[in-house]
C-alpha cells in the first residue's frame, strides 16, 4: 500500500529564495506548504539590487513589469568633499540593451517591495505563506521527511516527500543537518537602516567620506518609497544606537551636517560581513538554498539574486522528479549551483576590497548574464562546438516573426514551465514524438518561426539542421546537428519527459 503524504514539499523560509521556489512549484501544480517563523513579512530593504539575469527570471515568472513599477533605477552617486562640494557619478555602468540581452540596467527595488510582488504572484496561483509557523525538528528516511511544525495553535507532525530550507544565514535546517558552513568573517561590521529623514534631496545616492572605514556613511533614496537606506561601517565591538536620535547623531558626527535629521526608523540592523559557503546543498531528501547555503557581503548586489536563482534551478527539478523523472536529476542542483556561489562569493569579496578604497564602480561582472553550467552533466553537445553558444550557457533572446507575420521573441517561446526544442532550417520534426512538457518550434521558410533578420542564427551560431534544447530555467541543455538528432530523444527520456500516448 502506497504511503500517504500530507504534502509533497515543505519550504521553510519565505524570503526571496523561498518565494521563488513556491512560485515555481505552484505554476507546476505541485503540492507544497511554505512556512515562515516571523509573524509577518520581512520589512527591510536589505537586498535592493535586481540584476539583469534576475530580471529575465522575473519576466518568466510573470512579475517583471510589476517589480519595475514598484522600484526604479539607481540614482547617481554624489560624493561629498570635505569643503561641502561634491561630484556626481554613475553608480552602475549603463550599456544599451541588445536583442539577445534585453535587460542591461540593474534595478533598485527594496527587498520588502520585491517580496510583496512575489507574494501577490503566489496568491494569483492560489497559494500563500503560513506566517508564525516554525520548523521545530525533522527526521528523514528513504521515502520522505517527517517534520514537526509549530504555530499559535500548537505543534503538529507532517509527512512530506522533500524539505527545502530557505531559512537564511542562521538556517535551522542547515544546522540540524550538521552541514559545514566554512568561510570567514571579513573584518567589517556595518549598520543598515530604512529611515524617514529631512535635509537631503532624493535625486542622488549621497556618500560621505568615501574610503574611510571610520567615517564613511551613505544615504540612498529607496525607489518606490519615501524612505532612505542608511549604510555605514561601525566598530567591530560595542553597542550601536539604532534609534532615530542615535542615527541622526551618527550622521552629524560623520558629515558635520546638523540639518540632516532622521524622523523615524522603520527597520535597522547591525551585522558582521561574512563570506561562507555550505559544504553540501543536499542531504537525502532535504535541500538548502539561498542564504542558508551561502552568505555574501552586500557589495555588488549578488546575494538576493544568487538566492532566487538557486530556487529557479531547484524548482523545476523537484517537480520533474515528483512527476516520475529519475531521482538522479536532483543531484544536478548542487552540481550546478554550488560552483556558481563560490564564484560569486569571490566576486563580492573582491568588490568589498575595492569599496574600502572608495571604488564603487560596477559593470557587467555583477549582471550575472554570463553565468552558466557548461560543466554540468546536463550539458550535451554533438558534435563539440567551437563557436556560438554552448550547451550549459544561458539561452539568448532574439526577435523574429511568427509564420503568421507577427513579431515574436524567443523569450516568449521559452516562457513557462516547459522545455523548448528549436530546429533551425530542418526538414521536419518527425524524429521527435510529442511529449508532455515539451514545445517544439522550427525556424525557417517552412517553420512556424521566421528568422527574418538572422538574429537566431547569429546569436546561437546555428547551421542548417541544428537542434537546440532549452531547459525550463532558460539554459541550453543540448545542441546537436541533424545527424545527431536522435540523441536528443535519449536526453529527454533521461530528464523525465515522457512520450505522449499515441504519439
Number of C-alpha atoms within 10 A of each C-alpha: 3 4 7 10 14 15 15 20 27 25 25 27 28 28 25 27 29 28 25 28 26 31 26 24 25 21 15 17 12 20 17 20 19 22 25 24 19 14 13 11 17 17 16 19 24 22 19 27 24 26 25 22 24 24 24 20 19 19 18 19 20 15 17 19 11 16 24 18 11 18 21 16 17 23 21 17 23 22 20 17 14 10 6 11 9 15 11 15 15 16 18 20 13 13 11 10 11 11 15 19 16 17 20 20 21 25 21 26 27 27 21 19 22 25 22 18 16 25 23 14 21 22 14 13 16 12 18 19 21 19 18 15 22 21 22 15 14 18 13 18 10 8 13 20 23 20 19 16 19 18 17 10 7 8 14 11 14 15 23 23 22 22 27 25 27 34 27 24 17 12 19 19 24 28 12 12 14 11 17 14 19 11 14 11 12 14 10 17 18 18 20 21 24 26 25 18 20 12 11 16 11 16 13 20 24 22 23 22 18 20 15 14 19 13 17 20 23 21 26 24 24 24 23 15 13 12 22 24 23 20 20 22 20 21 14 12 7 6 9 15 13 18 18 18 14 12 22 21 19 18 24 14 12 15 20 13 14 12 13 16 20 20 14 16 19 14 17 20 14 18 14 15 19 21 21 23 23 22 14 16 24 21 14 15 18 22 24 30 31 29 27 28 31 28 26 26 23 20 19 25 22 25 24 25 24 28 26 25 22 28 28 24 23 28 25 21 26 22 21 20 16 18 13 12 20 15 14 12 18 22 15 16 22 19 17 21 23 21 13 18 24 16 11 23 24 14 19 21 20 14 20 21 15 15 18 15 12 16 13 20 15 17 16 17 12 22 23 17 19 12 16 19 22 18 13 16 14 20 18 22 19 17 11 12 13 8 9 12 18 25 28 26 21 22 26 20 23 24 20 21 18 17 17 9 11 10 12 16 18 19 19 13 17 21 20 20 20 19 24 24 25 21 28 25 23 19 14 12 16 7 10 16 15 18 18 13 17 21 16 17 17 21 25 18 13 13 18 15 26 25 21 14 12 12 17 23 17 15 16 19 15 21 14 15 19 20 26 24 26 25 23 23 24 25 22 29 31 24 30 24 21 18 11 15 20 13 15 23 15 11 17 20 14 15 18 21 22 19 17 11 9 6 8
